[in-house]
Amino acid sequence: MTISRRDFLQTGSGLALAAATISVSGTAFAQSVDLDELLKPGPLGDKILGAEDAPVTIVEYASMTCGHCANFHEKTYPALKADYIDTGKVRFIFREFPLDAVAAAAFMLARSAPPEKYFEIIDIMFEEQRSWAFTDNPYNSLLNFSKQIGFTQESFEESLTNQGLLDAVNAVRDRGSNEFGVNSTPTFFVNGEKHSGALSVEQISEIIENEL
């Protein structure tokens, strides 16, 4: 199925509750996955920041309508990027794990934008999350938001009716769930070890330093 106005209207009123109940805030629990399997990219390819030969690889599974994910990207991610990604210590991979139709649509828009704009758009979406995700009419809210980042109504609707794109986004989510046990957002794998919740700067720094 494609993302439709009806999907938005039906899911919009429950987004805040879904994000609060499905997402987990807290610290890590020990569980590891096969790193080689984890690093195999999905059908759209991975979105990656940092040096290819960095000693630490972090894979984040996130949902664009997840409040904990927005909190991480607002409070922790800037320090993670400055101290570890930009310095060659961490290779960062960001993957789609939509919790609802609106989150899936947001990812579809980000994937439809010029590739070099992907992380910039993700950052803006998290910063402005409440203006487009938690409204009475998330379809129109996301449409209006999309125009601020370069979409027209035509390109917006073209993105959200791209069945192949939706299938690919969902495939990333389903593989994360079925193969790697992702059941909440944000979920991080640091060199294959699973950590759930919106980790603080101190928590993620400690995890990374233990790997260096």
Backbone as a chain_set.jsonl record, in Angstrom:
{"seq": "MTISRRDFLQTGSGLALAAATISVSGTAFAQSVDLDELLKPGPLGDKILGAEDAPVTIVEYASMTCGHCANFHEKTYPALKADYIDTGKVRFIFREFPLDAVAAAAFMLARSAPPEKYFEIIDIMFEEQRSWAFTDNPYNSLLNFSKQIGFTQESFEESLTNQGLLDAVNAVRDRGSNEFGVNSTPTFFVNGEKHSGALSVEQISEIIENEL", "coords": {"N": [[0.838, -1.192, 0.0], [0.337, 2.338, -0.525], [1.404, 5.433, 1.0], [-1.176, 7.371, 2.154], [-3.466, 10.209, 2.29], [-5.468, 9.392, 4.002], [-4.15, 7.484, 5.596], [-2.471, 9.172, 7.084], [-4.345, 10.754, 8.5], [-5.634, 8.836, 10.03], [-3.597, 7.831, 11.642], [-2.495, 9.992, 12.906], [-3.616, 11.051, 15.372], [-2.837, 9.26, 17.296], [-0.11, 9.336, 17.534], [1.61, 10.515, 19.492], [1.122, 8.953, 21.768], [1.885, 6.435, 20.788], [4.619, 6.82, 20.289], [5.503, 7.291, 22.841], [4.927, 4.914, 24.187], [6.023, 2.791, 22.73], [8.67, 3.426, 22.375], [11.788, 3.372, 24.168], [13.334, 4.736, 26.947], [16.466, 4.941, 28.43], [19.221, 2.961, 29.685], [21.762, 0.763, 28.394], [21.404, -2.757, 27.546], [23.098, -5.856, 27.696], [23.7, -7.309, 24.681], [24.64, -8.876, 21.769], [25.14, -8.788, 18.206], [25.826, -10.365, 15.037], [28.364, -8.7, 13.544], [29.205, -8.497, 10.869], [26.918, -9.303, 9.474], [25.152, -7.33, 10.372], [26.204, -5.045, 9.168], [25.617, -5.265, 6.513], [24.169, -3.524, 3.903], [20.841, -2.139, 3.419], [18.09, -2.24, 0.978], [18.078, 0.342, -0.087], [20.594, 1.205, 0.308], [23.041, 2.296, 2.727], [23.014, 5.182, 4.887], [25.697, 7.069, 5.744], [28.093, 8.448, 7.968], [31.405, 9.609, 8.674], [34.722, 8.127, 9.025], [35.691, 5.397, 6.962], [37.445, 3.521, 7.966], [37.212, 3.762, 10.705], [37.629, 2.903, 14.167], [35.394, 2.281, 15.653], [32.087, 1.396, 15.002], [28.881, 2.663, 14.778], [25.545, 1.826, 14.585], [22.467, 3.224, 14.178], [19.048, 2.705, 14.755], [16.133, 4.383, 14.088], [13.064, 6.261, 14.563], [11.214, 8.747, 12.895], [9.113, 9.954, 14.2], [9.545, 9.551, 16.825], [9.88, 10.619, 20.073], [12.006, 10.194, 21.849], [14.08, 9.663, 20.095], [14.328, 12.143, 18.835], [15.131, 13.616, 21.033], [17.646, 12.445, 21.56], [19.017, 13.198, 19.21], [18.991, 15.903, 19.449], [20.295, 16.478, 21.888], [22.485, 14.726, 22.351], [23.659, 13.805, 19.955], [25.055, 16.017, 18.595], [27.463, 16.3, 20.108], [28.48, 13.715, 19.868], [28.995, 13.664, 17.12], [30.884, 15.762, 16.829], [32.985, 15.027, 18.577], [33.635, 12.378, 18.026], [32.734, 11.281, 15.469], [33.563, 13.188, 13.533], [36.23, 13.212, 14.108], [37.291, 10.873, 13.258], [37.028, 8.597, 14.79], [34.632, 7.234, 14.991], [32.392, 5.545, 12.906], [29.322, 6.241, 11.6], [26.135, 4.983, 11.119], [22.94, 5.451, 9.932], [19.686, 4.248, 10.222], [16.393, 3.446, 8.99], [13.522, 3.032, 10.98], [10.543, 3.102, 11.046], [7.805, 3.893, 13.142], [5.219, 4.312, 12.5], [2.817, 5.454, 9.997], [3.305, 8.147, 9.425], [5.951, 8.552, 10.188], [7.163, 6.811, 8.362], [6.55, 8.167, 6.004], [8.023, 10.522, 6.385], [10.647, 9.533, 6.299], [10.615, 8.669, 3.63], [10.477, 11.083, 2.285], [12.947, 12.212, 3.044], [14.669, 10.408, 1.819], [14.053, 10.937, -0.793], [15.064, 13.387, -1.34], [17.966, 15.308, -2.511], [20.895, 13.302, -2.265], [23.088, 14.306, -0.761], [21.862, 15.976, 0.997], [20.62, 14.506, 2.902], [21.241, 13.94, 5.741], [21.126, 16.499, 6.758], [18.424, 17.122, 6.378], [17.239, 15.171, 8.004], [18.15, 16.059, 10.506], [16.819, 18.563, 10.66], [14.176, 17.697, 10.61], [13.986, 16.315, 13.052], [14.49, 18.45, 14.812], [12.271, 20.072, 14.347], [10.174, 18.451, 14.981], [7.676, 18.425, 16.422], [6.144, 20.23, 15.035], [5.287, 19.045, 12.722], [4.755, 16.329, 13.13], [3.062, 15.773, 15.335], [0.226, 16.641, 15.106], [-3.198, 17.674, 14.404], [-3.698, 17.255, 11.778], [-1.641, 15.6, 10.246], [-0.893, 15.073, 7.6], [-1.218, 17.472, 6.06], [0.437, 19.046, 7.631], [2.952, 17.863, 7.309], [3.219, 18.176, 4.583], [3.329, 21.001, 4.393], [5.655, 21.399, 5.868], [7.463, 20.052, 4.229], [7.679, 21.734, 2.066], [9.295, 23.696, 3.032], [11.755, 22.557, 2.921], [12.344, 22.276, 0.312], [10.551, 20.816, -1.323], [7.833, 20.535, -3.672], [4.22, 20.516, -3.895], [3.648, 18.622, -5.804], [6.066, 17.091, -6.028], [6.192, 16.192, -3.415], [3.882, 14.549, -3.213], [4.536, 12.717, -5.163], [6.731, 11.446, -4.015], [5.54, 10.193, -1.802], [3.852, 8.364, -2.928], [5.386, 6.45, -3.979], [5.731, 3.266, -4.316], [7.801, 1.375, -4.335], [9.789, 2.68, -2.89], [8.582, 2.933, -0.362], [8.319, 0.203, 0.269], [11.019, -0.476, 0.473], [11.907, 1.091, 2.648], [10.339, -0.059, 4.662], [11.405, -2.608, 4.558], [13.948, -2.296, 5.646], [13.254, -1.679, 8.276], [11.882, -4.074, 8.98], [13.896, -6.01, 8.75], [15.654, -5.112, 10.711], [14.099, -5.605, 12.953], [13.463, -8.398, 12.775], [15.929, -9.756, 12.412], [17.819, -8.565, 14.074], [16.655, -7.954, 16.46], [15.526, -5.469, 17.075], [13.284, -3.546, 18.805], [12.417, -1.183, 19.753], [12.772, 2.4, 19.729], [15.177, 5.036, 20.152], [17.475, 2.551, 18.924], [20.738, 1.378, 19.318], [23.657, -0.037, 17.858], [26.781, -0.719, 18.854], [29.719, -1.434, 17.551], [28.471, -3.865, 17.133], [27.237, -4.467, 19.562], [24.262, -4.216, 21.373], [22.375, -1.389, 22.361], [19.813, 0.249, 23.988], [17.592, 3.064, 23.909], [17.546, 6.665, 24.546], [20.518, 7.574, 24.67], [22.678, 9.377, 26.828], [25.184, 11.996, 26.487], [27.301, 11.322, 28.177], [26.869, 8.58, 28.61], [27.052, 7.426, 25.994], [29.624, 8.173, 25.344], [31.138, 6.772, 27.213], [30.622, 4.139, 26.399], [31.742, 4.153, 23.836], [34.438, 4.795, 24.397], [35.223, 2.524, 25.73], [35.502, 0.812, 23.631], [37.599, 1.756, 22.193]], "CA": [[0.0, 0.0, 0.0], [1.062, 3.598, -0.507], [1.027, 6.348, 2.073], [-2.243, 8.222, 1.667], [-4.016, 11.179, 3.241], [-6.223, 8.625, 5.001], [-3.175, 6.921, 6.54], [-2.038, 10.242, 7.974], [-5.429, 11.166, 9.383], [-5.935, 7.752, 10.958], [-2.509, 7.601, 12.585], [-2.006, 11.214, 13.533], [-4.041, 11.301, 16.736], [-2.21, 8.339, 18.233], [1.346, 9.325, 17.403], [2.306, 10.813, 20.744], [1.007, 7.773, 22.612], [2.701, 5.363, 20.221], [6.036, 7.116, 20.501], [5.807, 7.196, 24.266], [4.806, 3.563, 24.708], [6.876, 1.847, 22.027], [10.058, 3.805, 22.565], [12.336, 3.094, 25.489], [14.425, 5.601, 27.371], [17.214, 4.244, 29.474], [20.583, 2.574, 29.35], [21.932, -0.42, 27.565], [21.479, -4.097, 28.094], [24.124, -6.537, 26.904], [23.27, -8.237, 23.651], [25.444, -8.618, 20.587], [24.728, -9.411, 16.957], [26.921, -10.588, 14.098], [28.665, -7.395, 12.978], [29.24, -8.596, 9.415], [25.53, -9.31, 9.015], [24.575, -6.026, 10.68], [26.73, -4.012, 8.291], [25.119, -5.408, 5.153], [23.202, -2.441, 3.698], [19.504, -2.462, 2.959], [17.834, -2.06, -0.449], [18.356, 1.714, -0.495], [21.943, 1.566, 0.705], [23.107, 2.936, 4.033], [23.423, 6.572, 5.038], [26.873, 6.894, 6.596], [29.002, 9.552, 8.258], [32.625, 9.191, 9.351], [35.762, 7.407, 8.286], [35.402, 3.98, 6.705], [38.326, 2.696, 8.803], [37.069, 4.123, 12.118], [37.66, 1.71, 15.011], [34.068, 2.024, 16.232], [30.945, 1.603, 14.112], [27.59, 2.77, 15.456], [24.35, 1.76, 13.749], [21.269, 3.671, 14.895], [17.709, 2.532, 14.203], [15.333, 5.466, 14.656], [11.805, 6.634, 13.932], [11.14, 10.202, 12.845], [8.075, 10.43, 15.11], [9.924, 9.107, 18.168], [10.37, 11.713, 20.89], [13.314, 9.846, 22.408], [15.057, 9.842, 19.013], [14.538, 13.586, 18.699], [15.894, 14.031, 22.204], [19.029, 12.033, 21.337], [19.639, 13.974, 18.133], [19.129, 17.286, 19.901], [21.162, 16.651, 23.051], [23.671, 13.864, 22.367], [24.274, 13.648, 18.634], [26.072, 17.031, 18.242], [28.738, 15.968, 20.752], [28.939, 12.482, 19.227], [29.55, 14.006, 15.814], [32.082, 16.594, 16.965], [34.07, 14.379, 19.33], [33.968, 11.02, 17.584], [32.549, 11.051, 14.037], [34.416, 14.104, 12.764], [37.641, 12.973, 14.445], [37.719, 9.602, 12.685], [36.94, 7.495, 15.743], [33.35, 6.542, 14.859], [31.641, 5.489, 11.649], [27.933, 6.308, 12.043], [25.163, 4.534, 10.122], [21.58, 5.782, 10.378], [18.725, 3.397, 9.517], [14.971, 3.714, 9.165], [12.688, 2.1, 11.742], [9.323, 3.885, 11.281], [6.822, 3.332, 14.055], [3.869, 4.623, 12.019], [2.778, 5.917, 8.612], [3.887, 9.48, 9.308], [7.407, 8.36, 10.234], [7.552, 6.233, 7.08], [6.479, 9.232, 5.009], [9.15, 11.421, 6.612], [11.825, 8.87, 5.742], [10.495, 8.667, 2.18], [10.856, 12.419, 1.83], [14.394, 12.367, 3.219], [15.318, 9.587, 0.793], [13.754, 11.5, -2.111], [15.833, 14.62, -1.478], [19.338, 15.058, -2.969], [21.593, 12.47, -1.273], [23.958, 15.071, 0.133], [21.016, 16.715, 1.94], [19.882, 13.554, 3.749], [21.423, 14.133, 7.174], [20.64, 17.841, 7.076], [16.968, 17.034, 6.47], [16.929, 14.401, 9.209], [18.37, 16.957, 11.643], [15.735, 19.546, 10.696], [12.942, 16.992, 10.975], [13.982, 16.086, 14.497], [14.386, 19.745, 15.483], [10.926, 20.615, 14.156], [9.284, 17.293, 15.009], [6.307, 18.682, 16.909], [5.399, 21.074, 14.099], [4.73, 18.259, 11.614], [4.415, 14.949, 13.494], [2.031, 15.652, 16.36], [-0.809, 17.623, 14.809], [-4.491, 17.081, 14.063], [-3.687, 16.922, 10.359], [-0.226, 15.413, 9.932], [-0.661, 15.118, 6.151], [-0.99, 18.866, 5.667], [1.586, 19.56, 8.374], [4.171, 17.378, 6.67], [3.269, 18.841, 3.284], [3.821, 22.362, 4.608], [7.052, 21.29, 6.281], [8.272, 19.615, 3.092], [7.919, 22.885, 1.193], [10.401, 24.448, 3.626], [13.018, 21.887, 2.62], [12.557, 22.209, -1.123], [9.571, 20.041, -2.077], [6.567, 21.106, -4.114], [3.152, 19.554, -3.631], [3.789, 17.538, -6.781], [7.177, 16.197, -5.659], [5.783, 15.596, -2.143], [2.95, 13.451, -3.478], [5.271, 11.711, -5.933], [7.544, 10.687, -3.063], [4.727, 9.381, -0.896], [3.14, 7.311, -3.663], [6.414, 5.576, -4.542], [5.574, 1.998, -3.609], [9.106, 0.746, -4.163], [10.482, 3.378, -1.81], [7.941, 2.512, 0.886], [8.694, -1.189, 0.517], [12.418, -0.511, 0.884], [11.967, 1.616, 4.014], [9.781, -1.088, 5.537], [12.317, -3.751, 4.57], [14.995, -1.973, 6.619], [12.64, -1.85, 9.589], [11.569, -5.477, 9.243], [15.153, -6.738, 8.97], [16.131, -4.727, 12.032], [13.28, -6.288, 13.955], [13.506, -9.855, 12.68], [17.276, -10.319, 12.464], [18.677, -7.97, 15.095], [15.909, -7.781, 17.696], [15.154, -4.087, 17.359], [11.867, -3.464, 19.153], [12.146, 0.149, 20.276], [13.658, 3.416, 19.149], [16.269, 4.614, 19.29], [18.317, 1.416, 19.27], [22.094, 1.538, 18.785], [24.601, -1.144, 17.903], [28.138, -0.186, 18.896], [30.532, -2.606, 17.191], [27.628, -5.053, 17.219], [26.575, -4.613, 20.864], [23.004, -3.484, 21.35], [22.067, -0.45, 23.438], [18.5, 0.836, 23.71], [17.225, 4.282, 24.606], [18.186, 7.928, 24.165], [21.73, 7.626, 25.477], [23.24, 10.701, 27.092], [26.557, 12.181, 26.03], [28.176, 10.562, 29.066], [26.669, 7.153, 28.379], [27.594, 6.969, 24.711], [31.078, 8.36, 25.399], [31.701, 5.655, 27.963], [30.515, 2.953, 25.545], [32.729, 4.287, 22.755], [35.798, 4.751, 24.96], [35.518, 1.123, 26.057], [35.796, 0.121, 22.379], [38.791, 2.324, 21.587]], "C": [[0.879, 1.25, 0.0], [0.618, 4.419, 0.688], [-0.007, 7.311, 1.528], [-2.655, 9.236, 2.721], [-4.768, 10.449, 4.36], [-5.29, 8.024, 6.048], [-2.746, 7.962, 7.561], [-3.132, 10.584, 8.983], [-5.732, 10.1, 10.425], [-4.853, 7.59, 12.019], [-2.149, 8.829, 13.394], [-2.356, 11.358, 14.99], [-3.356, 10.397, 17.739], [-0.703, 8.391, 18.259], [2.059, 9.541, 18.724], [2.276, 9.61, 21.675], [1.883, 6.653, 22.103], [4.174, 5.599, 20.494], [6.415, 6.943, 21.958], [5.814, 5.76, 24.75], [5.743, 2.582, 24.022], [8.342, 2.142, 22.28], [10.482, 3.563, 24.003], [13.413, 4.117, 25.79], [15.161, 4.894, 28.482], [18.572, 3.84, 28.98], [20.591, 1.227, 28.65], [21.687, -1.711, 28.32], [22.353, -4.89, 27.144], [23.483, -7.527, 25.941], [24.045, -7.885, 22.392], [24.875, -9.345, 19.387], [25.97, -9.589, 16.085], [27.183, -9.282, 13.345], [28.681, -7.428, 11.455], [27.831, -8.58, 8.828], [24.885, -7.944, 9.214], [24.979, -4.979, 9.652], [26.354, -4.205, 6.824], [24.021, -4.371, 4.912], [21.857, -2.954, 3.21], [19.324, -2.129, 1.49], [18.097, -0.649, -0.961], [19.801, 2.125, -0.251], [21.913, 2.276, 2.045], [23.48, 4.401, 3.921], [24.498, 6.61, 6.12], [27.619, 8.209, 6.744], [30.253, 8.974, 8.915], [33.538, 8.353, 8.486], [35.421, 5.928, 8.141], [36.229, 3.073, 7.61], [38.27, 3.072, 10.281], [37.03, 2.863, 12.978], [36.31, 1.335, 15.621], [33.005, 2.328, 15.177], [29.666, 1.607, 14.934], [26.49, 2.729, 14.404], [23.167, 2.186, 14.613], [20.024, 3.335, 14.085], [16.804, 3.542, 14.893], [14.019, 5.607, 13.908], [11.676, 8.151, 13.984], [10.052, 10.77, 13.73], [8.343, 10.011, 16.554], [10.512, 10.275, 18.952], [11.736, 11.443, 21.487], [14.41, 10.001, 21.355], [15.371, 11.311, 18.813], [15.382, 14.114, 19.843], [17.373, 13.67, 22.043], [19.697, 12.93, 20.311], [19.793, 15.444, 18.509], [20.23, 17.432, 20.952], [22.479, 15.88, 22.99], [24.405, 13.849, 21.036], [25.296, 14.729, 18.291], [27.441, 16.737, 18.849], [29.327, 14.691, 20.164], [29.612, 12.803, 17.895], [30.875, 14.764, 15.954], [33.257, 15.825, 17.556], [34.523, 13.053, 18.734], [33.831, 10.802, 16.078], [33.522, 11.906, 13.233], [35.903, 13.898, 13.029], [38.139, 11.616, 13.968], [37.628, 8.415, 13.613], [35.688, 6.645, 15.555], [32.834, 6.662, 13.431], [30.176, 5.324, 12.041], [27.002, 5.967, 10.894], [23.765, 4.748, 10.684], [20.576, 4.997, 9.549], [17.287, 3.676, 9.932], [14.279, 2.612, 9.963], [11.374, 2.821, 12.066], [8.334, 3.16, 12.176], [5.396, 3.515, 13.556], [3.968, 5.175, 10.608], [3.439, 7.278, 8.441], [5.412, 9.396, 9.326], [7.905, 7.772, 8.916], [7.566, 7.297, 5.993], [7.652, 10.199, 5.151], [10.44, 10.82, 6.059], [11.792, 8.868, 4.214], [10.867, 10.024, 1.596], [12.37, 12.615, 1.925], [15.153, 11.588, 2.148], [15.097, 10.137, -0.615], [14.524, 12.786, -2.376], [17.213, 14.3, -2.055], [20.137, 14.33, -1.9], [22.442, 13.25, -0.287], [23.179, 15.874, 1.179], [20.381, 15.818, 3.004], [20.028, 13.87, 5.237], [20.972, 15.523, 7.615], [19.124, 17.834, 7.263], [16.549, 16.256, 7.704], [17.081, 15.28, 10.447], [17.223, 17.953, 11.776], [14.426, 18.891, 11.108], [12.873, 16.725, 12.466], [13.815, 17.398, 15.262], [12.954, 20.279, 15.459], [9.841, 19.555, 14.316], [7.849, 17.627, 15.393], [5.492, 19.525, 15.936], [4.766, 20.267, 12.977], [4.24, 16.884, 12.036], [3.205, 14.849, 14.407], [0.981, 16.742, 16.181], [-2.108, 16.905, 14.475], [-4.551, 16.655, 12.598], [-2.247, 16.743, 9.902], [0.077, 15.419, 8.442], [-0.345, 16.543, 5.709], [0.222, 19.454, 6.385], [2.891, 19.127, 7.725], [4.317, 17.977, 5.272], [3.842, 20.243, 3.429], [5.291, 22.346, 5.009], [7.936, 20.943, 5.088], [8.59, 20.78, 2.156], [9.067, 23.741, 1.725], [11.753, 23.827, 3.285], [13.149, 21.57, 1.135], [11.576, 21.401, -1.944], [8.438, 20.938, -2.57], [5.467, 20.108, -3.746], [3.266, 18.365, -4.574], [4.897, 16.571, -6.382], [6.901, 15.522, -4.32], [4.907, 14.377, -2.394], [3.621, 12.341, -4.282], [6.107, 10.83, -5.01], [6.687, 9.71, -2.264], [3.878, 8.333, -1.604], [4.118, 6.372, -4.367], [6.413, 4.262, -3.763], [6.912, 1.311, -3.361], [9.89, 1.368, -3.025], [9.9, 2.982, -0.457], [8.328, 1.086, 1.244], [10.129, -1.284, 1.032], [12.592, 0.004, 2.306], [11.456, 0.57, 5.003], [10.682, -2.313, 5.627], [13.458, -3.527, 5.555], [14.472, -2.174, 8.034], [12.428, -3.329, 9.923], [12.834, -6.292, 9.487], [15.732, -6.387, 10.342], [15.389, -5.458, 13.134], [13.516, -7.794, 13.952], [14.889, -10.443, 12.893], [18.11, -9.794, 13.637], [17.934, -7.609, 16.38], [15.577, -6.353, 18.057], [13.654, -4.035, 17.637], [11.499, -2.133, 19.793], [13.097, 1.127, 19.6], [13.956, 4.48, 20.186], [16.952, 3.353, 19.819], [19.658, 1.588, 18.559], [22.836, 0.212, 18.865], [25.997, -0.538, 17.807], [29.094, -1.361, 18.729], [29.765, -3.908, 17.43], [26.916, -5.25, 18.535], [25.38, -3.672, 20.953], [22.828, -2.622, 22.592], [20.766, 0.249, 23.077], [18.289, 2.113, 24.514], [18.023, 5.485, 24.154], [19.405, 8.156, 25.049], [22.207, 9.065, 25.645], [24.641, 10.786, 26.508], [27.506, 11.328, 26.858], [28.069, 9.063, 28.813], [27.297, 6.694, 27.074], [29.106, 7.159, 24.671], [31.745, 7.212, 26.115], [31.706, 4.373, 27.115], [31.59, 2.993, 24.456], [34.14, 4.14, 23.29], [36.19, 3.313, 25.324], [35.871, 0.324, 24.807], [37.1, 0.611, 21.746], [40.064, 1.721, 22.167]], "O": [[2.018, 1.221, 0.466], [-0.408, 4.139, 1.308], [0.251, 8.0, 0.541], [-2.258, 9.147, 3.883], [-4.704, 10.848, 5.523], [-5.592, 8.046, 7.241], [-2.665, 7.677, 8.755], [-2.869, 10.688, 10.181], [-6.049, 10.419, 11.57], [-5.151, 7.25, 13.164], [-1.555, 8.711, 14.466], [-1.504, 11.746, 15.789], [-3.296, 10.729, 18.923], [-0.069, 7.579, 18.933], [3.01, 8.828, 19.043], [3.283, 9.281, 22.302], [2.556, 5.984, 22.888], [4.894, 4.681, 20.886], [7.519, 6.499, 22.271], [6.606, 5.405, 25.623], [6.214, 1.636, 24.654], [9.159, 1.228, 22.388], [9.665, 3.548, 24.924], [14.308, 4.34, 24.974], [14.545, 4.312, 29.375], [19.029, 4.334, 27.949], [19.546, 0.646, 28.361], [21.751, -1.763, 29.548], [22.361, -4.641, 25.939], [22.805, -8.467, 26.356], [24.098, -6.721, 21.996], [24.216, -10.376, 19.519], [27.028, -9.027, 16.369], [26.327, -8.812, 12.596], [28.218, -6.484, 10.814], [27.578, -7.928, 7.814], [24.164, -7.456, 8.344], [24.175, -4.114, 9.302], [26.733, -3.393, 5.98], [23.035, -4.345, 5.648], [21.749, -4.052, 2.663], [20.29, -1.772, 0.816], [18.317, -0.463, -2.158], [20.194, 3.25, -0.561], [20.876, 2.799, 2.453], [24.17, 4.814, 2.988], [24.252, 6.233, 7.266], [27.763, 8.978, 5.793], [30.178, 7.973, 9.627], [33.187, 7.932, 7.384], [34.928, 5.295, 9.074], [35.782, 1.988, 7.983], [39.184, 2.738, 11.035], [36.459, 1.855, 12.563], [36.114, 0.199, 16.055], [33.025, 3.383, 14.543], [29.399, 0.674, 15.692], [26.504, 3.505, 13.449], [22.898, 1.584, 15.652], [19.944, 3.634, 12.894], [16.709, 3.567, 16.12], [13.872, 5.14, 12.778], [11.992, 8.771, 14.999], [10.058, 11.972, 13.997], [7.46, 10.11, 17.405], [11.519, 10.856, 18.548], [12.545, 12.361, 21.62], [15.526, 10.414, 21.668], [16.529, 11.69, 18.642], [16.249, 14.965, 19.642], [18.25, 14.479, 22.349], [20.826, 13.376, 20.519], [20.633, 16.148, 17.948], [21.004, 18.388, 20.918], [23.486, 16.341, 23.527], [25.635, 13.877, 20.999], [26.34, 14.394, 17.731], [28.464, 16.905, 18.185], [30.541, 14.595, 19.982], [30.677, 12.268, 17.586], [31.857, 14.447, 15.283], [34.39, 15.957, 17.092], [35.671, 12.649, 18.919], [34.713, 10.202, 15.464], [34.221, 11.401, 12.355], [36.742, 14.362, 12.256], [39.281, 11.244, 14.239], [38.099, 7.33, 13.272], [35.678, 5.468, 15.915], [32.842, 7.739, 12.835], [29.825, 4.372, 12.738], [27.065, 6.578, 9.827], [23.448, 4.283, 11.778], [20.599, 5.06, 8.32], [17.007, 4.083, 11.06], [14.426, 1.425, 9.67], [11.112, 3.123, 13.23], [8.061, 1.974, 11.995], [4.463, 2.942, 14.119], [5.065, 5.347, 10.078], [4.069, 7.533, 7.415], [6.084, 10.092, 8.565], [8.948, 8.184, 8.408], [8.472, 7.334, 5.16], [8.213, 10.646, 4.151], [11.232, 11.517, 5.424], [12.827, 9.048, 3.572], [11.495, 10.104, 0.54], [12.995, 13.124, 0.994], [16.166, 12.062, 1.633], [15.868, 9.837, -1.527], [14.622, 13.224, -3.522], [17.599, 13.132, -2.089], [20.067, 14.705, -0.729], [22.512, 12.899, 0.891], [23.763, 16.39, 2.132], [19.69, 16.303, 3.899], [19.023, 14.051, 5.924], [20.487, 15.692, 8.734], [18.602, 18.457, 8.187], [15.597, 16.642, 8.383], [16.232, 15.248, 11.338], [16.711, 18.168, 12.875], [13.654, 19.469, 11.873], [11.819, 16.89, 13.08], [13.082, 17.451, 16.249], [12.485, 20.866, 16.434], [8.718, 19.735, 13.843], [6.91, 17.158, 14.751], [4.263, 19.529, 16.01], [3.819, 20.729, 12.341], [3.382, 16.315, 11.361], [2.401, 13.928, 14.264], [0.865, 17.65, 17.004], [-2.128, 15.689, 14.286], [-5.355, 15.801, 12.224], [-1.687, 17.624, 9.248], [1.2, 15.739, 8.05], [0.673, 16.789, 5.062], [0.95, 20.267, 5.815], [3.825, 19.92, 7.602], [5.433, 18.253, 4.833], [4.737, 20.633, 2.678], [6.077, 23.175, 4.55], [9.035, 21.481, 4.95], [9.648, 20.807, 1.528], [9.735, 24.432, 0.956], [12.781, 24.5, 3.356], [13.945, 20.719, 0.736], [11.743, 21.3, -3.16], [8.129, 21.964, -1.963], [5.756, 18.985, -3.333], [3.006, 17.228, -4.179], [4.691, 15.357, -6.395], [7.332, 14.388, -4.108], [5.16, 13.301, -1.853], [3.31, 11.164, -4.103], [6.182, 9.616, -5.199], [7.057, 8.552, -2.073], [3.249, 7.502, -0.949], [3.729, 5.597, -5.241], [7.013, 4.159, -2.693], [7.129, 0.732, -2.297], [10.576, 0.668, -2.28], [10.644, 2.725, 0.489], [8.633, 0.796, 2.401], [10.42, -2.081, 1.924], [13.343, -0.579, 3.089], [12.064, 0.343, 6.049], [10.719, -2.983, 6.66], [13.89, -4.464, 6.227], [15.146, -2.758, 8.882], [12.758, -3.777, 11.021], [12.842, -7.175, 10.345], [16.238, -7.258, 11.049], [15.984, -5.878, 14.126], [13.741, -8.395, 15.003], [15.021, -11.512, 13.488], [18.998, -10.487, 14.133], [18.52, -7.023, 17.291], [15.365, -6.049, 19.231], [12.849, -4.435, 16.796], [10.396, -1.975, 20.315], [14.088, 0.735, 18.984], [13.102, 4.801, 21.012], [16.996, 3.125, 21.028], [19.714, 1.898, 17.369], [22.668, -0.558, 19.811], [26.348, 0.078, 16.801], [29.262, -2.177, 19.635], [30.329, -4.911, 17.867], [26.057, -6.126, 18.631], [25.482, -2.484, 20.647], [23.09, -3.054, 23.714], [20.633, 0.784, 21.976], [18.746, 2.229, 25.651], [19.039, 5.356, 23.472], [19.326, 8.854, 26.06], [22.143, 9.866, 24.712], [25.214, 9.781, 26.088], [28.407, 10.686, 26.317], [29.08, 8.359, 28.804], [27.998, 5.683, 27.046], [29.803, 6.377, 24.024], [32.793, 6.727, 25.688], [32.68, 3.621, 27.121], [32.259, 1.994, 24.191], [34.956, 3.434, 22.697], [37.36, 2.942, 25.232], [36.482, -0.74, 24.913], [37.644, -0.048, 20.861], [41.165, 2.095, 21.761]]}, "num_chains": 1, "name": "protein.A"}
